[in-house]
Amino acid sequence: MYKIQQFSKLTGLSIPTLRYYENLGILKPARSKNNYREFTDSDLNWMMFILRLKQTGMPLENICRYSFLREQGDQTIEERIKLLDKQERLLNKEFLKLQKQLEFLKKKKETYNDMLAKRDNRVN
């Protein structure tokens, strides 16, 4: 069991952020007799998954939806896959944009390298 401060350090998230996620229903830690939040390794694994979803650029609204579906059980697997598919399509679209930008930069560098080579040949 982890107290919120320990959980904060393990996840790299601030305590207010963890409370916010709890208010959204993304996190649901157990409570002690004294009403302190008690996080488990399962909570930690779930939070790490959430952080990965965030790294993909998934909007918090979709993460909340995913979390809600997860709570409903295996009958929502198809719907969760759809959310992941949607995010995958967005990432692929962004990836293609980045590839085009990289190609642009490479071509520009080639142009400059050709210019330098011609200049150096003239100097010699």
Sequence and secondary structure as in RCSB ss.txt:
>XXXX:A:sequence
MYKIQQFSKLTGLSIPTLRYYENLGILKPARSKNNYREFTDSDLNWMMFILRLKQTGMPLENICRYSFLREQGDQ
TIEERIKLLDKQERLLNKEFLKLQKQLEFLKKKKETYNDMLAKRDNRVN
>XXXX:A:secstr
 B HHHHHHHHT  HHHHHHHHHHTS   EE TT  EEB HHHHHHHHHHHHHHHTT  HHHHHHHHHHHHH GG
GHHHHHHHHHHHHHHHHHHHHHHHHHHHHHHHHHHHHHHHHHHHHHHH 
